[in-house]
Amino acid sequence: MSKKPKVIALTESTTGRNITFKDTETKAVMTRAAFVERIKQGAYPDYTVKLINGVPTPVSKPDGNEANNLG
């Protein structure tokens, strides 16, 4: 498995949807849309995009380790 960059959620909406994210290795802060685009470009191979309530949403690919989930 590739080395997984640790991405954390920085802010979330009142409904609980993550809004901004931070790559703790590069220190890059991204909007949800920017993170989704970077995942689609292959920059984060251990993450995928799911359509949740009609909104493209970044999610960690399951690996059995709950510590790797977006927090």
PyMOL Python script that loads the backbone (N, CA, C, O; Angstrom):
from pymol import cmd

cmd.read_pdbstr("""\
ATOM      1  N   MET A   1       0.855  -1.181   0.000  1.00  0.00           N
ATOM      2  CA  MET A   1       0.000   0.000   0.000  1.00  0.00           C
ATOM      3  C   MET A   1       0.896   1.236   0.000  1.00  0.00           C
ATOM      4  O   MET A   1       1.976   1.233   0.591  1.00  0.00           O
ATOM      5  N   SER A   2       0.440   2.277  -0.661  1.00  0.00           N
ATOM      6  CA  SER A   2       1.231   3.506  -0.704  1.00  0.00           C
ATOM      7  C   SER A   2       1.250   4.180   0.667  1.00  0.00           C
ATOM      8  O   SER A   2       0.401   3.929   1.522  1.00  0.00           O
ATOM      9  N   LYS A   3       2.244   5.041   0.841  1.00  0.00           N
ATOM     10  CA  LYS A   3       2.318   5.794   2.088  1.00  0.00           C
ATOM     11  C   LYS A   3       1.142   6.769   2.124  1.00  0.00           C
ATOM     12  O   LYS A   3       0.976   7.578   1.212  1.00  0.00           O
ATOM     13  N   LYS A   4       0.346   6.694   3.153  1.00  0.00           N
ATOM     14  CA  LYS A   4      -0.875   7.489   3.225  1.00  0.00           C
ATOM     15  C   LYS A   4      -0.598   8.851   3.846  1.00  0.00           C
ATOM     16  O   LYS A   4      -0.237   8.935   5.020  1.00  0.00           O
ATOM     17  N   PRO A   5      -0.766   9.934   3.056  1.00  0.00           N
ATOM     18  CA  PRO A   5      -0.667  11.252   3.675  1.00  0.00           C
ATOM     19  C   PRO A   5      -1.789  11.397   4.697  1.00  0.00           C
ATOM     20  O   PRO A   5      -2.917  10.971   4.452  1.00  0.00           O
ATOM     21  N   LYS A   6      -1.492  11.973   5.793  1.00  0.00           N
ATOM     22  CA  LYS A   6      -2.498  12.180   6.825  1.00  0.00           C
ATOM     23  C   LYS A   6      -3.264  13.457   6.481  1.00  0.00           C
ATOM     24  O   LYS A   6      -2.720  14.560   6.546  1.00  0.00           O
ATOM     25  N   VAL A   7      -4.512  13.290   6.121  1.00  0.00           N
ATOM     26  CA  VAL A   7      -5.380  14.424   5.815  1.00  0.00           C
ATOM     27  C   VAL A   7      -6.412  14.513   6.928  1.00  0.00           C
ATOM     28  O   VAL A   7      -7.059  13.526   7.276  1.00  0.00           O
ATOM     29  N   ILE A   8      -6.553  15.701   7.473  1.00  0.00           N
ATOM     30  CA  ILE A   8      -7.538  15.901   8.531  1.00  0.00           C
ATOM     31  C   ILE A   8      -8.561  16.936   8.083  1.00  0.00           C
ATOM     32  O   ILE A   8      -8.263  17.818   7.278  1.00  0.00           O
ATOM     33  N   ALA A   9      -9.751  16.814   8.610  1.00  0.00           N
ATOM     34  CA  ALA A   9     -10.794  17.811   8.360  1.00  0.00           C
ATOM     35  C   ALA A   9     -10.592  18.950   9.355  1.00  0.00           C
ATOM     36  O   ALA A   9     -10.456  18.716  10.556  1.00  0.00           O
ATOM     37  N   LEU A  10     -10.573  20.182   8.852  1.00  0.00           N
ATOM     38  CA  LEU A  10     -10.388  21.345   9.719  1.00  0.00           C
ATOM     39  C   LEU A  10     -11.711  21.942  10.170  1.00  0.00           C
ATOM     40  O   LEU A  10     -11.869  22.304  11.336  1.00  0.00           O
ATOM     41  N   THR A  11     -12.662  22.045   9.247  1.00  0.00           N
ATOM     42  CA  THR A  11     -13.960  22.639   9.581  1.00  0.00           C
ATOM     43  C   THR A  11     -15.071  21.798   8.980  1.00  0.00           C
ATOM     44  O   THR A  11     -14.880  21.074   8.003  1.00  0.00           O
ATOM     45  N   GLU A  12     -16.233  21.916   9.595  1.00  0.00           N
ATOM     46  CA  GLU A  12     -17.401  21.211   9.063  1.00  0.00           C
ATOM     47  C   GLU A  12     -18.620  22.106   9.165  1.00  0.00           C
ATOM     48  O   GLU A  12     -18.669  23.047   9.958  1.00  0.00           O
ATOM     49  N   SER A  13     -19.611  21.781   8.331  1.00  0.00           N
ATOM     50  CA  SER A  13     -20.852  22.547   8.322  1.00  0.00           C
ATOM     51  C   SER A  13     -21.704  22.170   9.529  1.00  0.00           C
ATOM     52  O   SER A  13     -21.360  21.260  10.284  1.00  0.00           O
ATOM     53  N   THR A  14     -22.811  22.873   9.702  1.00  0.00           N
ATOM     54  CA  THR A  14     -23.721  22.569  10.810  1.00  0.00           C
ATOM     55  C   THR A  14     -24.346  21.190  10.656  1.00  0.00           C
ATOM     56  O   THR A  14     -24.828  20.612  11.630  1.00  0.00           O
ATOM     57  N   THR A  15     -24.340  20.652   9.418  1.00  0.00           N
ATOM     58  CA  THR A  15     -24.888  19.310   9.189  1.00  0.00           C
ATOM     59  C   THR A  15     -23.828  18.223   9.347  1.00  0.00           C
ATOM     60  O   THR A  15     -24.132  17.035   9.238  1.00  0.00           O
ATOM     61  N   GLY A  16     -22.582  18.629   9.605  1.00  0.00           N
ATOM     62  CA  GLY A  16     -21.525  17.651   9.815  1.00  0.00           C
ATOM     63  C   GLY A  16     -20.688  17.341   8.592  1.00  0.00           C
ATOM     64  O   GLY A  16     -19.777  16.517   8.672  1.00  0.00           O
ATOM     65  N   ARG A  17     -20.970  17.983   7.448  1.00  0.00           N
ATOM     66  CA  ARG A  17     -20.169  17.746   6.244  1.00  0.00           C
ATOM     67  C   ARG A  17     -18.838  18.485   6.375  1.00  0.00           C
ATOM     68  O   ARG A  17     -18.811  19.674   6.691  1.00  0.00           O
ATOM     69  N   ASN A  18     -17.739  17.778   6.130  1.00  0.00           N
ATOM     70  CA  ASN A  18     -16.417  18.402   6.185  1.00  0.00           C
ATOM     71  C   ASN A  18     -16.299  19.438   5.072  1.00  0.00           C
ATOM     72  O   ASN A  18     -16.687  19.189   3.930  1.00  0.00           O
ATOM     73  N   ILE A  19     -15.753  20.612   5.426  1.00  0.00           N
ATOM     74  CA  ILE A  19     -15.657  21.735   4.491  1.00  0.00           C
ATOM     75  C   ILE A  19     -14.220  21.991   4.055  1.00  0.00           C
ATOM     76  O   ILE A  19     -13.954  22.145   2.862  1.00  0.00           O
ATOM     77  N   THR A  20     -13.293  22.039   5.005  1.00  0.00           N
ATOM     78  CA  THR A  20     -11.890  22.260   4.660  1.00  0.00           C
ATOM     79  C   THR A  20     -11.034  21.148   5.251  1.00  0.00           C
ATOM     80  O   THR A  20     -11.365  20.550   6.275  1.00  0.00           O
ATOM     81  N   PHE A  21      -9.919  20.893   4.566  1.00  0.00           N
ATOM     82  CA  PHE A  21      -9.040  19.782   4.901  1.00  0.00           C
ATOM     83  C   PHE A  21      -7.602  20.257   4.919  1.00  0.00           C
ATOM     84  O   PHE A  21      -7.257  21.241   4.265  1.00  0.00           O
ATOM     85  N   LYS A  22      -6.751  19.547   5.681  1.00  0.00           N
ATOM     86  CA  LYS A  22      -5.327  19.880   5.721  1.00  0.00           C
ATOM     87  C   LYS A  22      -4.503  18.614   5.551  1.00  0.00           C
ATOM     88  O   LYS A  22      -4.713  17.622   6.248  1.00  0.00           O
ATOM     89  N   ASP A  23      -3.576  18.662   4.626  1.00  0.00           N
ATOM     90  CA  ASP A  23      -2.588  17.600   4.461  1.00  0.00           C
ATOM     91  C   ASP A  23      -1.497  17.904   5.477  1.00  0.00           C
ATOM     92  O   ASP A  23      -0.799  18.911   5.350  1.00  0.00           O
ATOM     93  N   THR A  24      -1.340  17.061   6.470  1.00  0.00           N
ATOM     94  CA  THR A  24      -0.404  17.347   7.557  1.00  0.00           C
ATOM     95  C   THR A  24       1.058  17.180   7.144  1.00  0.00           C
ATOM     96  O   THR A  24       1.952  17.622   7.866  1.00  0.00           O
ATOM     97  N   GLU A  25       1.315  16.550   5.997  1.00  0.00           N
ATOM     98  CA  GLU A  25       2.695  16.430   5.518  1.00  0.00           C
ATOM     99  C   GLU A  25       3.122  17.687   4.765  1.00  0.00           C
ATOM    100  O   GLU A  25       4.206  18.219   5.004  1.00  0.00           O
ATOM    101  N   THR A  26       2.271  18.161   3.856  1.00  0.00           N
ATOM    102  CA  THR A  26       2.629  19.327   3.035  1.00  0.00           C
ATOM    103  C   THR A  26       2.125  20.628   3.642  1.00  0.00           C
ATOM    104  O   THR A  26       2.527  21.714   3.223  1.00  0.00           O
ATOM    105  N   LYS A  27       1.242  20.514   4.630  1.00  0.00           N
ATOM    106  CA  LYS A  27       0.593  21.667   5.281  1.00  0.00           C
ATOM    107  C   LYS A  27      -0.422  22.363   4.373  1.00  0.00           C
ATOM    108  O   LYS A  27      -0.927  23.430   4.722  1.00  0.00           O
ATOM    109  N   ALA A  28      -0.726  21.775   3.215  1.00  0.00           N
ATOM    110  CA  ALA A  28      -1.692  22.360   2.286  1.00  0.00           C
ATOM    111  C   ALA A  28      -3.092  22.314   2.897  1.00  0.00           C
ATOM    112  O   ALA A  28      -3.520  21.288   3.426  1.00  0.00           O
ATOM    113  N   VAL A  29      -3.796  23.444   2.813  1.00  0.00           N
ATOM    114  CA  VAL A  29      -5.187  23.528   3.246  1.00  0.00           C
ATOM    115  C   VAL A  29      -6.035  23.581   1.982  1.00  0.00           C
ATOM    116  O   VAL A  29      -5.768  24.369   1.074  1.00  0.00           O
ATOM    117  N   MET A  30      -7.072  22.725   1.935  1.00  0.00           N
ATOM    118  CA  MET A  30      -7.895  22.596   0.731  1.00  0.00           C
ATOM    119  C   MET A  30      -9.380  22.675   1.071  1.00  0.00           C
ATOM    120  O   MET A  30      -9.812  22.235   2.137  1.00  0.00           O
ATOM    121  N   THR A  31     -10.144  23.237   0.156  1.00  0.00           N
ATOM    122  CA  THR A  31     -11.598  23.156   0.259  1.00  0.00           C
ATOM    123  C   THR A  31     -12.001  21.729  -0.093  1.00  0.00           C
ATOM    124  O   THR A  31     -11.189  20.960  -0.609  1.00  0.00           O
ATOM    125  N   ARG A  32     -13.244  21.377   0.183  1.00  0.00           N
ATOM    126  CA  ARG A  32     -13.728  20.053  -0.190  1.00  0.00           C
ATOM    127  C   ARG A  32     -13.585  19.848  -1.692  1.00  0.00           C
ATOM    128  O   ARG A  32     -13.111  18.801  -2.132  1.00  0.00           O
ATOM    129  N   ALA A  33     -13.990  20.837  -2.480  1.00  0.00           N
ATOM    130  CA  ALA A  33     -13.916  20.715  -3.941  1.00  0.00           C
ATOM    131  C   ALA A  33     -12.471  20.532  -4.414  1.00  0.00           C
ATOM    132  O   ALA A  33     -12.208  19.730  -5.310  1.00  0.00           O
ATOM    133  N   ALA A  34     -11.536  21.273  -3.814  1.00  0.00           N
ATOM    134  CA  ALA A  34     -10.127  21.149  -4.198  1.00  0.00           C
ATOM    135  C   ALA A  34      -9.580  19.775  -3.821  1.00  0.00           C
ATOM    136  O   ALA A  34      -8.836  19.173  -4.594  1.00  0.00           O
ATOM    137  N   PHE A  35      -9.943  19.275  -2.641  1.00  0.00           N
ATOM    138  CA  PHE A  35      -9.492  17.954  -2.215  1.00  0.00           C
ATOM    139  C   PHE A  35     -10.056  16.880  -3.137  1.00  0.00           C
ATOM    140  O   PHE A  35      -9.340  15.958  -3.528  1.00  0.00           O
ATOM    141  N   VAL A  36     -11.333  16.994  -3.487  1.00  0.00           N
ATOM    142  CA  VAL A  36     -11.961  16.051  -4.419  1.00  0.00           C
ATOM    143  C   VAL A  36     -11.197  16.047  -5.741  1.00  0.00           C
ATOM    144  O   VAL A  36     -10.897  14.983  -6.281  1.00  0.00           O
ATOM    145  N   GLU A  37     -10.882  17.224  -6.259  1.00  0.00           N
ATOM    146  CA  GLU A  37     -10.159  17.318  -7.530  1.00  0.00           C
ATOM    147  C   GLU A  37      -8.779  16.692  -7.432  1.00  0.00           C
ATOM    148  O   GLU A  37      -8.353  15.992  -8.351  1.00  0.00           O
ATOM    149  N   ARG A  38      -8.072  16.930  -6.334  1.00  0.00           N
ATOM    150  CA  ARG A  38      -6.735  16.345  -6.144  1.00  0.00           C
ATOM    151  C   ARG A  38      -6.816  14.816  -6.048  1.00  0.00           C
ATOM    152  O   ARG A  38      -5.931  14.117  -6.540  1.00  0.00           O
ATOM    153  N   ILE A  39      -7.874  14.299  -5.417  1.00  0.00           N
ATOM    154  CA  ILE A  39      -8.069  12.842  -5.362  1.00  0.00           C
ATOM    155  C   ILE A  39      -8.268  12.304  -6.770  1.00  0.00           C
ATOM    156  O   ILE A  39      -7.662  11.299  -7.144  1.00  0.00           O
ATOM    157  N   LYS A  40      -9.112  12.965  -7.551  1.00  0.00           N
ATOM    158  CA  LYS A  40      -9.386  12.526  -8.929  1.00  0.00           C
ATOM    159  C   LYS A  40      -8.137  12.582  -9.798  1.00  0.00           C
ATOM    160  O   LYS A  40      -7.997  11.787 -10.727  1.00  0.00           O
ATOM    161  N   GLN A  41      -7.225  13.510  -9.508  1.00  0.00           N
ATOM    162  CA  GLN A  41      -5.978  13.637 -10.265  1.00  0.00           C
ATOM    163  C   GLN A  41      -4.940  12.601  -9.837  1.00  0.00           C
ATOM    164  O   GLN A  41      -3.894  12.476 -10.472  1.00  0.00           O
ATOM    165  N   GLY A  42      -5.219  11.863  -8.772  1.00  0.00           N
ATOM    166  CA  GLY A  42      -4.308  10.827  -8.314  1.00  0.00           C
ATOM    167  C   GLY A  42      -3.331  11.256  -7.240  1.00  0.00           C
ATOM    168  O   GLY A  42      -2.444  10.483  -6.876  1.00  0.00           O
ATOM    169  N   ALA A  43      -3.468  12.469  -6.722  1.00  0.00           N
ATOM    170  CA  ALA A  43      -2.544  12.966  -5.710  1.00  0.00           C
ATOM    171  C   ALA A  43      -2.702  12.257  -4.362  1.00  0.00           C
ATOM    172  O   ALA A  43      -1.766  12.218  -3.564  1.00  0.00           O
ATOM    173  N   TYR A  44      -3.877  11.705  -4.118  1.00  0.00           N
ATOM    174  CA  TYR A  44      -4.154  11.026  -2.850  1.00  0.00           C
ATOM    175  C   TYR A  44      -4.747   9.644  -3.153  1.00  0.00           C
ATOM    176  O   TYR A  44      -5.960   9.457  -3.059  1.00  0.00           O
ATOM    177  N   PRO A  45      -3.890   8.672  -3.517  1.00  0.00           N
ATOM    178  CA  PRO A  45      -4.386   7.362  -3.946  1.00  0.00           C
ATOM    179  C   PRO A  45      -5.093   6.559  -2.855  1.00  0.00           C
ATOM    180  O   PRO A  45      -5.795   5.596  -3.163  1.00  0.00           O
ATOM    181  N   ASP A  46      -4.925   6.932  -1.600  1.00  0.00           N
ATOM    182  CA  ASP A  46      -5.569   6.196  -0.517  1.00  0.00           C
ATOM    183  C   ASP A  46      -6.919   6.787  -0.134  1.00  0.00           C
ATOM    184  O   ASP A  46      -7.515   6.408   0.874  1.00  0.00           O
ATOM    185  N   TYR A  47      -7.393   7.724  -0.958  1.00  0.00           N
ATOM    186  CA  TYR A  47      -8.701   8.345  -0.750  1.00  0.00           C
ATOM    187  C   TYR A  47      -9.509   8.181  -2.018  1.00  0.00           C
ATOM    188  O   TYR A  47      -8.953   8.039  -3.108  1.00  0.00           O
ATOM    189  N   THR A  48     -10.810   8.201  -1.874  1.00  0.00           N
ATOM    190  CA  THR A  48     -11.712   8.103  -3.011  1.00  0.00           C
ATOM    191  C   THR A  48     -12.823   9.130  -2.836  1.00  0.00           C
ATOM    192  O   THR A  48     -12.945   9.764  -1.788  1.00  0.00           O
ATOM    193  N   VAL A  49     -13.625   9.279  -3.876  1.00  0.00           N
ATOM    194  CA  VAL A  49     -14.724  10.241  -3.838  1.00  0.00           C
ATOM    195  C   VAL A  49     -16.030   9.480  -3.959  1.00  0.00           C
ATOM    196  O   VAL A  49     -16.215   8.685  -4.880  1.00  0.00           O
ATOM    197  N   LYS A  50     -16.936   9.728  -3.023  1.00  0.00           N
ATOM    198  CA  LYS A  50     -18.275   9.149  -3.065  1.00  0.00           C
ATOM    199  C   LYS A  50     -19.281  10.269  -3.229  1.00  0.00           C
ATOM    200  O   LYS A  50     -19.080  11.378  -2.732  1.00  0.00           O
ATOM    201  N   LEU A  51     -20.359   9.977  -3.925  1.00  0.00           N
ATOM    202  CA  LEU A  51     -21.436  10.944  -4.078  1.00  0.00           C
ATOM    203  C   LEU A  51     -22.398  10.730  -2.912  1.00  0.00           C
ATOM    204  O   LEU A  51     -23.099   9.719  -2.855  1.00  0.00           O
ATOM    205  N   ILE A  52     -22.426  11.687  -1.980  1.00  0.00           N
ATOM    206  CA  ILE A  52     -23.277  11.593  -0.798  1.00  0.00           C
ATOM    207  C   ILE A  52     -24.276  12.735  -0.839  1.00  0.00           C
ATOM    208  O   ILE A  52     -23.903  13.907  -0.800  1.00  0.00           O
ATOM    209  N   ASN A  53     -25.544  12.378  -0.916  1.00  0.00           N
ATOM    210  CA  ASN A  53     -26.626  13.368  -1.048  1.00  0.00           C
ATOM    211  C   ASN A  53     -26.367  14.320  -2.210  1.00  0.00           C
ATOM    212  O   ASN A  53     -26.634  15.518  -2.121  1.00  0.00           O
ATOM    213  N   GLY A  54     -25.842  13.766  -3.301  1.00  0.00           N
ATOM    214  CA  GLY A  54     -25.600  14.546  -4.500  1.00  0.00           C
ATOM    215  C   GLY A  54     -24.343  15.399  -4.476  1.00  0.00           C
ATOM    216  O   GLY A  54     -24.108  16.170  -5.407  1.00  0.00           O
ATOM    217  N   VAL A  55     -23.523  15.280  -3.426  1.00  0.00           N
ATOM    218  CA  VAL A  55     -22.316  16.101  -3.286  1.00  0.00           C
ATOM    219  C   VAL A  55     -21.081  15.191  -3.327  1.00  0.00           C
ATOM    220  O   VAL A  55     -20.986  14.254  -2.534  1.00  0.00           O
ATOM    221  N   PRO A  56     -20.128  15.453  -4.245  1.00  0.00           N
ATOM    222  CA  PRO A  56     -18.883  14.680  -4.240  1.00  0.00           C
ATOM    223  C   PRO A  56     -18.161  14.886  -2.908  1.00  0.00           C
ATOM    224  O   PRO A  56     -17.878  16.013  -2.502  1.00  0.00           O
ATOM    225  N   THR A  57     -17.867  13.754  -2.233  1.00  0.00           N
ATOM    226  CA  THR A  57     -17.341  13.806  -0.877  1.00  0.00           C
ATOM    227  C   THR A  57     -16.100  12.935  -0.764  1.00  0.00           C
ATOM    228  O   THR A  57     -16.141  11.755  -1.110  1.00  0.00           O
ATOM    229  N   PRO A  58     -14.980  13.507  -0.278  1.00  0.00           N
ATOM    230  CA  PRO A  58     -13.771  12.697  -0.111  1.00  0.00           C
ATOM    231  C   PRO A  58     -13.906  11.749   1.076  1.00  0.00           C
ATOM    232  O   PRO A  58     -14.399  12.131   2.138  1.00  0.00           O
ATOM    233  N   VAL A  59     -13.464  10.514   0.882  1.00  0.00           N
ATOM    234  CA  VAL A  59     -13.471   9.516   1.954  1.00  0.00           C
ATOM    235  C   VAL A  59     -12.187   8.700   1.879  1.00  0.00           C
ATOM    236  O   VAL A  59     -11.623   8.507   0.802  1.00  0.00           O
ATOM    237  N   SER A  60     -11.736   8.228   3.028  1.00  0.00           N
ATOM    238  CA  SER A  60     -10.580   7.336   3.084  1.00  0.00           C
ATOM    239  C   SER A  60     -10.974   5.987   2.532  1.00  0.00           C
ATOM    240  O   SER A  60     -12.084   5.512   2.773  1.00  0.00           O
ATOM    241  N   LYS A  61     -10.063   5.358   1.783  1.00  0.00           N
ATOM    242  CA  LYS A  61     -10.305   3.984   1.353  1.00  0.00           C
ATOM    243  C   LYS A  61     -10.134   3.107   2.583  1.00  0.00           C
ATOM    244  O   LYS A  61      -9.175   3.289   3.334  1.00  0.00           O
ATOM    245  N   PRO A  62     -11.034   2.167   2.807  1.00  0.00           N
ATOM    246  CA  PRO A  62     -10.949   1.314   4.000  1.00  0.00           C
ATOM    247  C   PRO A  62      -9.662   0.490   4.015  1.00  0.00           C
ATOM    248  O   PRO A  62      -9.266  -0.091   3.004  1.00  0.00           O
ATOM    249  N   ASP A  63      -9.025   0.452   5.176  1.00  0.00           N
ATOM    250  CA  ASP A  63      -7.852  -0.397   5.338  1.00  0.00           C
ATOM    251  C   ASP A  63      -7.884  -1.120   6.682  1.00  0.00           C
ATOM    252  O   ASP A  63      -6.903  -1.749   7.079  1.00  0.00           O
ATOM    253  N   GLY A  64      -9.017  -1.028   7.377  1.00  0.00           N
ATOM    254  CA  GLY A  64      -9.162  -1.702   8.651  1.00  0.00           C
ATOM    255  C   GLY A  64      -8.620  -0.927   9.844  1.00  0.00           C
ATOM    256  O   GLY A  64      -8.690  -1.407  10.976  1.00  0.00           O
ATOM    257  N   ASN A  65      -8.082   0.264   9.606  1.00  0.00           N
ATOM    258  CA  ASN A  65      -7.511   1.063  10.683  1.00  0.00           C
ATOM    259  C   ASN A  65      -8.332   2.324  10.858  1.00  0.00           C
ATOM    260  O   ASN A  65      -8.247   3.239  10.040  1.00  0.00           O
ATOM    261  N   GLU A  66      -9.131   2.383  11.924  1.00  0.00           N
ATOM    262  CA  GLU A  66     -10.003   3.544  12.148  1.00  0.00           C
ATOM    263  C   GLU A  66      -9.205   4.832  12.356  1.00  0.00           C
ATOM    264  O   GLU A  66      -9.742   5.919  12.145  1.00  0.00           O
ATOM    265  N   ALA A  67      -7.946   4.735  12.760  1.00  0.00           N
ATOM    266  CA  ALA A  67      -7.122   5.915  12.956  1.00  0.00           C
ATOM    267  C   ALA A  67      -6.847   6.647  11.645  1.00  0.00           C
ATOM    268  O   ALA A  67      -6.455   7.814  11.659  1.00  0.00           O
ATOM    269  N   ASN A  68      -7.048   5.971  10.512  1.00  0.00           N
ATOM    270  CA  ASN A  68      -6.809   6.583   9.206  1.00  0.00           C
ATOM    271  C   ASN A  68      -8.030   7.295   8.657  1.00  0.00           C
ATOM    272  O   ASN A  68      -7.957   7.890   7.582  1.00  0.00           O
ATOM    273  N   ASN A  69      -9.145   7.252   9.360  1.00  0.00           N
ATOM    274  CA  ASN A  69     -10.342   7.923   8.876  1.00  0.00           C
ATOM    275  C   ASN A  69     -10.181   9.424   8.994  1.00  0.00           C
ATOM    276  O   ASN A  69      -9.479   9.918   9.877  1.00  0.00           O
ATOM    277  N   LEU A  70     -10.845  10.156   8.087  1.00  0.00           N
ATOM    278  CA  LEU A  70     -10.807  11.610   8.178  1.00  0.00           C
ATOM    279  C   LEU A  70     -11.389  12.021   9.511  1.00  0.00           C
ATOM    280  O   LEU A  70     -12.459  11.555   9.902  1.00  0.00           O
ATOM    281  N   GLY A  71     -10.677  12.903  10.215  1.00  0.00           N
ATOM    282  CA  GLY A  71     -11.130  13.299  11.532  1.00  0.00           C
ATOM    283  C   GLY A  71     -11.638  14.715  11.573  1.00  0.00           C
ATOM    284  O   GLY A  71     -12.057  15.190  12.628  1.00  0.00           O
TER     285      GLY A  71
END
""", "prot")
cmd.dss("prot")
cmd.show_as("cartoon", "prot")
cmd.util.cbc("prot")
cmd.orient("prot")
